Amino acid sequence: MKKIVKKTIQRGRIEIFVPKQEMDAIKLKVNKPLAREYYNAFVTLKNELSLADDVRMEMLTSQKDLFILDDPEIDSDGLYRALENALEELNKTRTEEGQNLIRDIMERIGLIKEYVVTIERQRDEFTVSARERLAERLRSFLGDIQVDDARLIQETAILVERSDITEEIVRIKSHMHHLTQVLETGGTLGKKLDFILQELRREINTIGSKAQHYEIAAQVVEVKHELEKIREQIQNLQ
């Protein structure tokens, strides 16, 4: 039965219950050869010990090993057919459920793409306004003291470089494309999707740690939320 299940189900935990019904066909058998041996032994013992009592039925019935419960034969072919039919029905249900899950995952992928577009737009705005915001911050600290433009440009470049999330965005787009391809291909999806999600979480976490913009941080939270929902959904995919 385990071999049959493993051929059909590649992922997940399966429990099989085979209820045993009460059957009228159960019979009690007597081990007659053993009963004769018991009887002969009792007679021999009676004669050797010169006992007056006869060998009675109670002496034999007290020997539990004389009686055997004869269970009816199991219809193995019928059992395996029932198992295969159950697995077929299970796969039909899983296929329908899987299609619904994939549709839900694809919708969430669409949401993540929108969030990434917003992150990319905010990144561009941050890069453009970084010099102005840095100059404003310095003026608030230094007052009327003039700041060298070359120094300001250098510090702006350092700030932008530290906060640059271009590579992470590129990799996220690549992983999202791969994720969509795997879903559209079908077949055994679970492990592949697990791996891609791990990569996506790594990239979005890096963006979150680099982000110097509150709107980018907000979009990162939304992406993480959708990735977690996708992770929960793919646990039910084979």
C-alpha positions as CSV (number, residue, x, y, z in Angstrom):
1,M,0.0,0.0,0.0
2,K,2.9,2.4,0.8
3,K,4.4,1.7,-2.6
4,I,1.1,2.4,-4.4
5,V,0.8,5.7,-2.5
6,K,4.4,6.8,-3.1
7,K,3.8,6.4,-6.9
8,T,0.9,8.8,-6.7
9,I,1.8,11.3,-4.0
10,Q,5.3,12.8,-4.1
11,R,4.9,15.5,-1.4
12,G,3.1,15.8,1.9
13,R,2.0,13.5,4.6
14,I,-0.7,10.9,3.9
15,E,-2.5,8.8,6.5
16,I,-4.5,5.7,5.5
17,F,-7.3,4.2,7.6
18,V,-8.6,0.8,6.8
19,P,-11.7,0.2,9.1
20,K,-12.2,-3.4,10.1
21,Q,-15.9,-4.2,9.9
22,E,-17.7,-6.8,12.1
23,M,-18.2,-10.0,10.0
24,D,-20.4,-13.0,10.6
25,A,-17.9,-15.1,8.8
26,I,-15.6,-15.3,11.8
27,K,-15.5,-18.9,13.0
28,L,-14.0,-20.7,16.0
29,K,-11.8,-23.7,15.1
30,V,-10.7,-26.5,17.3
31,N,-7.2,-27.9,17.1
32,K,-8.3,-31.5,17.2
33,P,-4.9,-33.2,17.0
34,L,-3.7,-31.1,19.9
35,A,-7.0,-32.0,21.8
36,R,-6.3,-35.7,21.3
37,E,-2.8,-35.2,22.7
38,Y,-4.1,-33.4,25.8
39,Y,-6.7,-36.2,26.3
40,N,-4.2,-39.0,26.0
41,A,-1.8,-37.1,28.3
42,F,-4.6,-36.7,30.9
43,V,-5.6,-40.4,30.6
44,T,-1.9,-41.5,31.0
45,L,-1.5,-39.3,34.0
46,K,-4.8,-40.7,35.5
47,N,-3.7,-44.2,35.1
48,E,-0.1,-43.7,36.4
49,L,-1.4,-41.9,39.5
50,S,-4.4,-44.3,40.0
51,L,-6.8,-41.4,40.0
52,A,-10.5,-42.2,40.3
53,D,-11.8,-39.2,38.4
54,D,-12.5,-39.5,34.7
55,V,-11.1,-37.1,32.1
56,R,-13.8,-34.5,31.7
57,M,-14.6,-31.9,29.1
58,E,-13.8,-29.1,31.5
59,M,-10.2,-30.2,31.6
60,L,-9.9,-29.9,27.8
61,T,-11.8,-26.6,27.4
62,S,-9.5,-24.9,30.0
63,Q,-6.6,-25.3,27.5
64,K,-6.9,-22.1,25.5
65,D,-4.5,-23.1,22.8
66,L,-7.0,-25.7,21.6
67,F,-9.2,-22.9,20.1
68,I,-8.3,-20.7,17.2
69,L,-10.3,-17.7,15.8
70,D,-10.5,-18.1,12.1
71,D,-10.7,-14.6,10.5
72,P,-12.2,-14.4,7.1
73,E,-9.8,-14.0,4.2
74,I,-9.1,-10.5,3.1
75,D,-9.9,-9.6,-0.5
76,S,-6.5,-8.1,-1.3
77,D,-7.4,-7.3,-4.9
78,G,-10.5,-5.4,-3.7
79,L,-8.5,-3.6,-1.1
80,Y,-5.9,-2.4,-3.6
81,R,-8.6,-1.3,-6.1
82,A,-10.3,0.7,-3.3
83,L,-7.0,2.3,-2.5
84,E,-6.3,3.2,-6.1
85,N,-9.8,4.6,-6.5
86,A,-9.4,6.7,-3.3
87,L,-6.0,8.0,-4.6
88,E,-7.6,8.9,-7.9
89,E,-10.4,10.9,-6.2
90,L,-7.7,12.5,-4.0
91,N,-5.7,13.6,-7.0
92,K,-8.8,15.1,-8.6
93,T,-9.5,17.1,-5.5
94,R,-5.9,18.2,-5.2
95,T,-5.8,19.2,-8.9
96,E,-8.9,21.4,-8.4
97,E,-7.5,22.9,-5.2
98,G,-4.1,23.4,-6.8
99,Q,-5.6,25.3,-9.7
100,N,-7.4,27.6,-7.2
101,L,-4.2,28.1,-5.3
102,I,-2.2,28.9,-8.4
103,R,-4.7,31.5,-9.4
104,D,-4.4,33.1,-5.9
105,I,-0.6,33.0,-6.1
106,M,-0.6,34.6,-9.5
107,E,-2.8,37.4,-8.2
108,R,-0.4,38.0,-5.3
109,I,2.5,38.0,-7.8
110,G,0.7,40.8,-9.6
111,L,0.5,42.7,-6.4
112,I,4.2,42.2,-5.6
113,K,5.1,43.5,-9.1
114,E,3.1,46.7,-8.4
115,Y,4.9,47.1,-5.1
116,V,8.3,46.7,-6.8
117,V,7.4,49.3,-9.4
118,T,6.6,51.7,-6.6
119,I,9.9,50.8,-4.8
120,E,11.7,51.5,-8.1
121,R,10.0,54.8,-8.6
122,Q,10.8,55.9,-5.0
123,R,14.4,54.8,-5.5
124,D,14.7,57.1,-8.5
125,E,13.2,60.0,-6.5
126,F,15.5,59.3,-3.6
127,T,18.5,59.4,-5.9
128,V,17.5,62.7,-7.5
129,S,16.7,64.4,-4.2
130,A,19.5,62.9,-2.1
131,R,21.9,65.9,-2.7
132,E,19.2,68.5,-1.8
133,R,18.1,66.6,1.3
134,L,21.7,66.1,2.5
135,A,22.5,69.8,1.9
136,E,19.3,70.7,3.9
137,R,20.3,68.5,6.7
138,L,23.8,70.0,6.8
139,R,22.5,73.5,6.9
140,S,20.3,72.6,9.8
141,F,23.4,71.4,11.7
142,L,26.0,74.0,10.5
143,G,23.9,77.1,10.2
144,D,25.5,79.8,8.0
145,I,28.8,77.8,7.5
146,Q,29.3,77.2,3.8
147,V,29.7,73.6,2.7
148,D,32.1,72.8,-0.1
149,D,30.2,71.7,-3.2
150,A,32.8,69.0,-4.0
151,R,32.5,67.6,-0.5
152,L,28.7,67.7,-0.8
153,I,28.8,65.8,-4.1
154,Q,31.1,63.2,-2.6
155,E,29.0,62.7,0.5
156,T,25.9,62.5,-1.7
157,A,27.5,59.8,-3.8
158,I,28.4,57.8,-0.7
159,L,24.8,58.1,0.6
160,V,23.3,57.0,-2.7
161,E,25.7,54.1,-3.1
162,R,24.9,52.8,0.4
163,S,21.2,53.1,-0.3
164,D,21.3,51.8,-3.9
165,I,18.9,48.9,-4.3
166,T,19.2,48.6,-8.1
167,E,20.7,45.1,-8.1
168,E,18.2,43.8,-5.6
169,I,15.3,45.1,-7.8
170,V,16.8,43.5,-10.9
171,R,17.1,40.1,-9.0
172,I,13.6,40.4,-7.6
173,K,12.2,40.9,-11.2
174,S,14.2,37.9,-12.4
175,H,12.9,35.7,-9.5
176,M,9.4,36.9,-10.1
177,H,9.6,35.9,-13.8
178,H,11.0,32.5,-12.8
179,L,8.3,32.0,-10.3
180,T,5.6,32.7,-12.9
181,Q,7.3,30.3,-15.3
182,V,7.3,27.5,-12.8
183,L,3.6,28.0,-12.0
184,E,2.7,28.0,-15.7
185,T,4.8,24.9,-16.4
186,G,2.9,22.8,-13.9
187,G,4.1,19.4,-12.6
188,T,5.8,19.1,-9.2
189,L,6.0,22.7,-8.0
190,G,6.4,22.8,-4.2
191,K,10.2,22.5,-3.7
192,K,11.0,24.8,-6.7
193,L,8.7,27.5,-5.4
194,D,10.1,27.1,-1.9
195,F,13.6,27.8,-3.2
196,I,12.5,30.9,-5.3
197,L,10.6,32.3,-2.3
198,Q,13.7,32.0,-0.2
199,E,15.6,34.1,-2.8
200,L,12.8,36.7,-3.0
201,R,12.8,37.1,0.8
202,R,16.5,37.5,0.9
203,E,16.4,40.3,-1.7
204,I,13.4,42.2,-0.1
205,N,15.1,41.9,3.3
206,T,18.2,43.5,1.8
207,I,16.1,46.3,0.3
208,G,14.5,46.8,3.7
209,S,17.8,47.2,5.5
210,K,19.1,49.6,2.8
211,A,16.0,51.7,2.4
212,Q,16.4,55.3,3.5
213,H,12.9,56.2,2.5
214,Y,9.7,55.6,4.5
215,E,7.6,54.8,1.4
216,I,10.1,52.2,0.3
217,A,10.0,50.7,3.7
218,A,6.2,50.6,3.6
219,Q,6.2,48.8,0.2
220,V,8.8,46.3,1.6
221,V,6.3,45.4,4.4
222,E,3.6,44.8,1.8
223,V,5.9,42.6,-0.3
224,K,6.8,40.5,2.8
225,H,3.2,40.1,3.6
226,E,2.4,38.8,0.1
227,L,5.4,36.5,0.1
228,E,4.3,35.0,3.4
229,K,0.8,34.4,2.0
230,I,2.4,32.7,-1.0
231,R,4.6,30.5,1.2
232,E,1.5,29.4,3.1
233,Q,-0.3,28.5,-0.2
234,I,2.5,26.5,-1.7
235,Q,2.6,24.2,1.3
236,N,-0.5,22.7,-0.2
237,L,1.0,22.3,-3.7
238,Q,2.6,19.0,-4.7
